[in-house]
Amino acid sequence: MDARNLLKFLVFSFGIALVILATWFHLPSSFNKEALDCNIFSGWCTSKNRFQSSNPIHKPSFSTRRQQPNHESDEPRHPLDPLTIQEFNKVRAILSTHPLFKSSNSYTLNSIVLEEPDKELVLKWKNGQPLLPRKASVVALDKRVTHTLTVDLSTSEITNHETRPGSSGYPTMTLEEMVAVLDVPLKSGEFNSTIRKRGVNLADLACLPVASGWYGTPVEENRRLIKVQCYSSKGTVNFYMKPIEGLTVLVDMDKREVVSITDNGLNIPVANGIDTDYRYSVQKLNGELNLINPISLEQPKGPSFTVDGHLVKWANWEFHLKPDPRAGTIISQAKVRDPDTLEMRNVIYKGFTSELFVPYMDPTDGWYFKTYMDAGEYGFGLQAMPLDPLNDCPRNAYYMDGVFTSADGTPYVQPNMICIFESYAGDIAWRHAECPITDIKVTEVRPKVTLVVRMAAAVANYDYIMDWEFQTDGLIRSKVGLSGILMVKGTTYDHMNQVPDQEYLYGTLLSENIIGVIHDHYVTYYLDMDIDGSDNSFVKVNIKKQETSPGESPRKSYLKAVRKVAKTEKDAQIKLQLYNPSEFHMVNPSKKTRVGNPVGYKLVPGATAASLLDHDDPPQKRAAFTNNQIWVTPYNKSEEWAGGLLVYQSQGDDTLQVWSDRDRPIENKDIVLWYTVGFHHVPCQEDYPIMPTVSSSFDLKPVNFFERNPILRMPPNFQDDLPVCKAQDSA
Amino acid sequence: MDARNLLKFLVFSFGIALVILATWFHLPSSFNKEALDCNIFSGWCTSKNRFQSSNPIHKPSFSTRRQQPNHESDEPRHPLDPLTIQEFNKVRAILSTHPLFKSSNSYTLNSIVLEEPDKELVLKWKNGQPLLPRKASVVALDKRVTHTLTVDLSTSEITNHETRPGSSGYPTMTLEEMVAVLDVPLKSGEFNSTIRKRGVNLADLACLPVASGWYGTPVEENRRLIKVQCYSSKGTVNFYMKPIEGLTVLVDMDKREVVSITDNGLNIPVANGIDTDYRYSVQKLNGELNLINPISLEQPKGPSFTVDGHLVKWANWEFHLKPDPRAGTIISQAKVRDPDTLEMRNVIYKGFTSELFVPYMDPTDGWYFKTYMDAGEYGFGLQAMPLDPLNDCPRNAYYMDGVFTSADGTPYVQPNMICIFESYAGDIAWRHAECPITDIKVTEVRPKVTLVVRMAAAVANYDYIMDWEFQTDGLIRSKVGLSGILMVKGTTYDHMNQVPDQEYLYGTLLSENIIGVIHDHYVTYYLDMDIDGSDNSFVKVNIKKQETSPGESPRKSYLKAVRKVAKTEKDAQIKLQLYNPSEFHMVNPSKKTRVGNPVGYKLVPGATAASLLDHDDPPQKRAAFTNNQIWVTPYNKSEEWAGGLLVYQSQGDDTLQVWSDRDRPIENKDIVLWYTVGFHHVPCQEDYPIMPTVSSSFDLKPVNFFERNPILRMPPNFQDDLPVCKAQDSA
């Protein structure tokens, strides 16, 4: 063994571990102010613009001066506001009196979030009224038993405590666990030896914790398992492109010990990683791009939105916005102003990314288990790193911080986690020009300006850019952008002409010794639509061919829209059909327009993909929420996470499919709409070494919700609206 | 008869007709300078920014000062440049010597456009070389016989002359014909009488020419027919919302006489049209919209593209851009720079909107024939009115004029027909942030800036916003935006509760006495892809479920990509399948990447709809090009228009379906890809009285075309790139 390298590695990795541990893990049990002091923890502290407590209504300014976040004195002002630092500390204090936490030092607090008050109370609550009693929902793990607790902050009591055995699955990993398991393989001589055999310097070792799924094998019984796979970071920050292929370490996450090591890739070289570093600072430019002159979204009179705590108001919209460690971004109580009555009308009570499913299409030993469920396993919000001002979001964006907790319940700030900005791409909201046929001189055009709420979660290699876009015409677009870095597989081949005809690579040879493995992405949204009230119906408007009767018409056929109200859940388990198409309406059956149409919103799918795995394939059972693109369930506070509350190593017995199969009545009830956006991703060389963004989206679009086009009276742009601008270097 | 109203109407309509006729129709046969003098014909003359002949490279400036177009001295500089005013005049002079035009005074010149030189010659031609011989392709109609002629401008000879009988269909209508037929019904006492009976003042009458389709009935034999339907414009510029329902006048377009009048809507009131006028100048604002502060795309150092004649260069792209009376926008020789070799590589030889199909889903008497094919019947480019600066396109857009000909061949200028601009919506070209798991401090994000080429064609009521968007990562997005005004149907109902259960309305009651009739939109693109050369293959990469063998893997299934090269046309007649998905690659089989993948581009469909009409329904036979979403044909200069060269009253015997059914070989040949974007449109009240834009798109995306991400080395935005801006009123 090369003792010098080992020493280097140990110093390096222990150093890293110590910093991380100091930051998140066993902080002193009393609240540590330093943990939030941005002079010390500068990595977390890049917040761009902050509201001042003296000025509760934030009007984002042009200033790009950085103000430090000051969340210590934050107080909740809305029933849905996330828990504050002071509240988190109170939760910890209350929990510390509970026998479970008093007696054990092995527990982790995997999640502490606001337990939202009952929907009916929130709906009745009005600004200015006393806040509803504040409660925390806690998920803790101790000796492979999951505890869910409700902590009442007003009474300082634990009002609910339930336990679930390991066979129900496990909670979202804590960041500390994800990091800690990476050290476990190093305890193994076999592991160290194989790393050496691969020619990888331990100082260059970079490992990832890979959720192991659940396959019903004996080794998975009564154990919380994770797989660790490693890479070489020699010569590149993009270690993902240098896999140590065939090496998988199965780790017991609780005992922090190696269960087994598989090593069947000794013949596979580690790719050279040349030109894989994507950082601008290391690029050698050869003038191949005609540089694009700077282009900027400018608002000479400032942005038009306000952020008051977590309440966002813009144009004819208002909504509550909350960072969440699991879902990422939660939109609540989205309301749009009626242009005739001027009242704010309910559209969405709550909308968020409920779960993801990312199965890789390689059944071989080191790959079959890669079937990620990023929200429930890794925490979609936990992985949402600070956004890069000017590049992740344009100038004038407002940045909202997340305040989450570490494994011992200590709060920390995730700065600049969500941004809010107005967008104008040069698009057109509506237009009409009369043509020469009618000889009327009319050209009326309205530019389209929208409000975007964005988060970017990097779950290890992949980056998900998650947008909620609000339009003045009442439309809400939810968009998923995929970028980041591929999960690649090492291979002995460096040219396709070496691959025997009968051999299948499970992907595309992207570069010498690198295969981009085919995979899917599914993103499932929870959409508690409340169209002008909670009791809604789901209507399928089927567009079907109708043949004409002989003599009826010179036409032989036309398309007829046939409305059918879904009575029970199974009526609303929907697979999209291009050749038997439907519109999908959420309507309020008790409210009609002036001419008698039920008011509603429709779900408009965009480009999508369907999961084609066997329904009894273990990953598909766990992710059975992707069996249909659309589902509708009756509102049930406990049914929010499409793969179940406990997704890690789950067995598929608490999914949206299971709930929906109960076939409960859904007509004229408080109902929740679920929609899944899908992607098949066959990698190509352009995805190497970092992927250009691929996007898809769906729309929630008013359908007879308004009496008429709600932006009929919107003004066009006028010449006087244009700002006078200069380049900085000429200003 | 009310003589006063008749007089008013006659004065009014004849006045209009005179102006139009003076503008387009029988201008003096020598070239009339006044016709292009913008001091006289100001309606056509809103051109914004012009290149100066002394400065052939146009760099768009910030100036919004309007310069008059000066196309009289234009000279072609590229083999694909459209015919110039001087060339049009020469064509007319040459035609005037031909016996056909000498002896007849009844002909119309329905189309005069450049006859593009043979592809191989264009491909060989290099800037600076003498221009290839210029030819014009002429479509003339005389006594229901279509003449197609080639006029060689270098020899002043007519080198080709073919004729086609009326049973082959007729050419695109001239604007003069569309306008002229509107006067025909007024010759009929019956028509005037029914207008009076409906309570419509003749001065308020507005009529539209509705292409009548073809249904194989005796009345259609040996006649060129059109249907005229009318509206009242009383109290609103939006006469479309006040149909005189049930009144259809069948007109012989050549004889300009009424064939028959159907009037079965006497009991249907004309809708009141209240609040249907969409012009900003007539809106009564009640403060319902929180006005949005101005937002503008600013480029302090100016745009990054150049326009030299019709050649556009931007970032790593260059292409030729040509306005066309039928297709609208034609993109030719689109090439992208390889970041490694710096060479410009061919992607598209020619791309344009080949045809549209817009069938209405109402088989009753006044509606069954509404099955528009807008490009071939009305001329998609002819209907593309001048864009509204600041609203149709952002500041800094460059505007390109069309130069087209009237029915006697006289050229005229269609100003500001196409705009070109850079867009930045705040989107992300690629990004990656390392997450806490890896503890590497990296956040690299690149903003996405694109180049958009836009045209907006208003074919009577509907507005089509047609974008070609170029991305630096090599992707080309073609987008269709639908806005404008619905084609509505009058009804006796003013509330849904009056409609008997068993009655079907063929649409949605939008307002009192107004039904928005269900319809589809199909837009079919011609895409002559030349991936690094003309000989390409079409590869279907089928993504299909593969079950694992017992014991092979804990997984039961995965998705496998299976490549299949299309040998003949029928292999490439493709219906999209969500549950049997494929990728669609155009590859160059003779060129491989460094690691041996064939270089290619893939077609990526967006949200779409399929035509579900009977294949033997007459409209569907004529629009059989919508029977599949994808087709691939061998390159054939005469196969450009998916519905046939002569679409008006066509019988479906010259469509893409007919050509493709020949099943010619397409492997490793010069091939053309066809794609159709579809929409089902069930109108809703929000579409009334003017529709918020609905969009869909498809992408052409490099797939192993580049060795790796071509924008890896692209710089991020820096703080110094931001301009310093002030509002005008504070500047």
Interface residues (C-beta under 8 A of the other chain):
Chain A: I16 V19 I20 W24 G43 T64 L175 M178 V179 L182 A206 L208 P209 Y215 T217 V237 D275 Y278 R279 Y280 Q283 K284 L285 N286 G287 E288 L289 N290 L291 I292 N293 P294 I295 S296 L297 E298 Q299 P300 K301 G302 P303 S304 K313 W314 A315 N316 R337 D338 P339 D340 L342 P359 M361 D362 P363 T364 D365 Y368 F369 L382 Q383 M385 P386 D388 L390 N391 D392 C393 P394 R395 A397 F421 E422 S423 Y424 A425 G426 D427 I428 A429 W430 R431 H432 A433 E434 C435 P436 I437 T438 D439 I440 K441 V442 T443 E444 V445 R446 P447 K448 V449 V452 A456 A458 V459 A460 N461 D463 I465 Q471 T472 D473 G474 L475 G481 S483 G484 I485 D494 H495 M496 N497 Y504 Y506 T508 L509 L510 S511 E512 I518 D520 V541 I543 K544 K545 E547 T548 E552 S553 P554 R555 K556 S557 Y558 L559 K560 A561 K575 L576 Q577 L578 Y579 P581 E583 K592 T593 V595 G596 N597 V604 P605 G606 A607 T608 A609 A610 L612 L613 D614 D616 D617 P618 P619 Q620 H680 V682 C684 Q685 E686 D687 Y688 P689 I690 M691 P692 T693 P702 V703 N704 F705 F706 E707 R708 N709 P710 I711 L712 R713 M714 P715 P716 N717 F718 Q719 D720 D721 L722 P723 V724 C725 K726 A727 Q728 D729 S730 A731
Chain B: I16 V19 I20 G43 T64 L175 M178 V179 L182 A206 L208 P209 Y215 T217 V237 D275 Y278 R279 Y280 Q283 K284 L285 N286 G287 E288 L289 N290 L291 I292 N293 P294 I295 S296 L297 E298 Q299 P300 K301 G302 P303 S304 K313 W314 A315 N316 R337 D338 P339 D340 L342 P359 M361 D362 P363 T364 D365 Y368 F369 L382 Q383 M385 P386 D388 L390 N391 D392 C393 P394 R395 A397 F421 E422 S423 Y424 A425 G426 D427 I428 A429 W430 R431 H432 A433 E434 C435 P436 I437 T438 D439 I440 K441 V442 T443 E444 V445 R446 P447 K448 V449 V452 A456 A458 V459 A460 D463 I465 Q471 T472 D473 G474 L475 G481 S483 G484 I485 D494 H495 M496 N497 Y504 Y506 T508 L509 L510 S511 E512 I518 D520 V541 I543 K544 K545 E547 T548 E552 S553 P554 R555 K556 S557 Y558 L559 K560 A561 K575 L576 Q577 L578 Y579 P581 E583 K592 T593 R594 V595 G596 N597 V604 P605 G606 A607 T608 A609 A610 L612 L613 D614 D616 D617 P618 P619 Q620 H680 V682 C684 Q685 E686 D687 Y688 P689 I690 M691 P692 T693 P702 V703 N704 F705 F706 E707 R708 N709 P710 I711 L712 R713 M714 P715 P716 N717 F718 Q719 D720 D721 L722 P723 V724 C725 K726 A727 Q728 D729 S730 A731
